[in-house]
Amino acid sequence: MDCLFCKIIKREIPATIQYEDDHMIAFNDINPKAPIHLLIVPKKHICTLNDVTEQDIELVGRLVKTASTLAEQFNIAQSGYRTVFNCNDDGGQEVYHIHLHLLGGKKL
C-alpha cells in the first residue's frame, strides 16, 4: 500500500507526533490552517468515511474523544475548536485514509 499516513504510522516518513496509542496517532498538519492543526489518524487503514463499517464505530468514536482530549492539552477546549472529516474529492479529501482534523488557536 502506498498510503502517506500508513507510512507515517510505520515511521517510514517523519512527522511531528503529538499523540499515539494502540489505535491511533495524531500529528501536526504540514499545511496548517490554524495555529493548532492536528490530524488524528486511525492506525487501521480505512479509505473514506464511506468505508467505515459497523466494526469501526468504536474506533471513529475514539478519534472524536481523542480530539477533545487533545483540545484540552493544547489549551483550546474552552476558547473553541473545529473538527473536520473530509470525504472524497468534492469534500476536500487529499489522503485516502480517514483522519480527523483538529483546528484551533484562533477564531475560525
VEXDREN-2710 file (C-alpha; in Angstrom, 1 decimal):
% VEXDREN-2710
k/r/px/py/pz
1/MET/0.0/0.0/0.0
2/ASP/1.3/3.4/-0.9
3/CYS/-0.6/5.4/1.7
4/LEU/1.1/8.5/3.2
5/PHE/-0.5/8.1/6.6
6/CYS/0.3/4.4/6.8
7/LYS/4.0/5.3/6.1
8/ILE/3.9/7.9/8.9
9/ILE/2.4/5.3/11.3
10/LYS/5.2/2.9/10.3
11/ARG/7.7/5.7/10.8
12/GLU/8.8/5.5/7.2
13/ILE/8.1/9.2/6.8
14/PRO/8.8/11.7/9.6
15/ALA/6.0/13.7/11.3
16/THR/5.7/15.8/14.4
17/ILE/3.7/13.3/16.5
18/GLN/1.7/14.8/19.3
19/TYR/-0.2/11.7/20.5
20/GLU/-0.2/7.9/19.9
21/ASP/-1.8/4.9/21.4
22/ASP/-2.6/1.4/20.2
23/HIS/-5.5/2.6/17.9
24/MET/-4.4/6.0/16.5
25/ILE/-1.8/8.6/16.0
26/ALA/-2.0/12.4/16.0
27/PHE/0.5/14.7/14.3
28/ASN/0.8/18.3/13.1
29/ASP/-0.6/19.0/9.7
30/ILE/2.2/20.0/7.3
31/ASN/0.0/22.7/5.8
32/PRO/-1.8/24.2/8.9
33/LYS/-4.9/26.3/8.5
34/ALA/-4.8/27.4/12.2
35/PRO/-2.1/27.8/14.9
36/ILE/-3.2/24.3/16.2
37/HIS/-3.9/21.9/13.3
38/LEU/-3.5/18.3/14.1
39/LEU/-4.5/15.2/12.1
40/ILE/-5.9/12.4/14.2
41/VAL/-5.5/9.2/12.2
42/PRO/-6.6/5.6/13.0
43/LYS/-3.8/3.0/12.6
44/LYS/-6.3/0.8/10.7
45/HIS/-6.4/1.9/7.1
46/ILE/-9.9/3.0/6.1
47/CYS/-10.0/4.9/2.8
48/THR/-13.0/7.2/3.3
49/LEU/-15.9/7.7/5.7
50/ASN/-18.0/5.8/3.2
51/ASP/-15.8/2.8/4.0
52/VAL/-16.5/2.8/7.8
53/THR/-18.2/-0.4/8.9
54/GLU/-20.2/-1.4/12.0
55/GLN/-16.9/-2.8/13.3
56/ASP/-15.3/0.6/13.0
57/ILE/-17.8/2.6/15.0
58/GLU/-15.9/2.4/18.3
59/LEU/-12.7/3.4/16.5
60/VAL/-14.3/6.5/15.0
61/GLY/-15.7/7.4/18.4
62/ARG/-12.2/7.1/19.8
63/LEU/-11.0/9.6/17.2
64/VAL/-13.6/12.1/18.3
65/LYS/-12.8/11.6/22.0
66/THR/-9.1/12.0/21.3
67/ALA/-9.8/15.3/19.6
68/SER/-11.5/16.7/22.7
69/THR/-8.6/15.4/24.9
70/LEU/-6.0/17.0/22.7
71/ALA/-8.0/20.2/22.6
72/GLU/-7.7/20.3/26.4
73/GLN/-4.0/19.5/26.3
74/PHE/-3.4/22.3/23.7
75/ASN/-5.5/24.8/25.7
76/ILE/-8.1/25.4/23.0
77/ALA/-11.0/23.5/24.6
78/GLN/-12.5/26.5/26.4
79/SER/-12.0/29.1/23.6
80/GLY/-13.2/26.6/21.0
81/TYR/-12.0/24.5/18.1
82/ARG/-13.2/22.8/15.0
83/THR/-13.1/19.1/14.0
84/VAL/-13.5/18.1/10.3
85/PHE/-13.6/14.9/8.4
86/ASN/-13.3/15.4/4.6
87/CYS/-14.7/12.7/2.3
88/ASN/-13.7/12.2/-1.3
89/ASP/-12.6/14.8/-3.9
90/ASP/-15.6/17.2/-3.6
91/GLY/-15.2/17.0/0.2
92/GLY/-11.6/18.1/0.1
93/GLN/-10.0/14.7/1.0
94/GLU/-6.4/14.6/-0.2
95/VAL/-5.1/11.5/1.6
96/TYR/-7.3/8.4/1.3
97/HIS/-7.0/7.2/4.8
98/ILE/-9.7/8.7/7.1
99/HIS/-8.5/11.3/9.5
100/LEU/-10.0/13.9/11.8
101/HIS/-8.7/17.5/11.6
102/LEU/-8.5/19.4/14.9
103/LEU/-8.1/23.1/14.4
104/GLY/-7.9/25.9/16.9
105/GLY/-5.9/28.6/18.5
106/LYS/-7.7/31.5/16.7
107/LYS/-11.2/32.5/15.7
108/LEU/-12.2/30.2/12.8
END
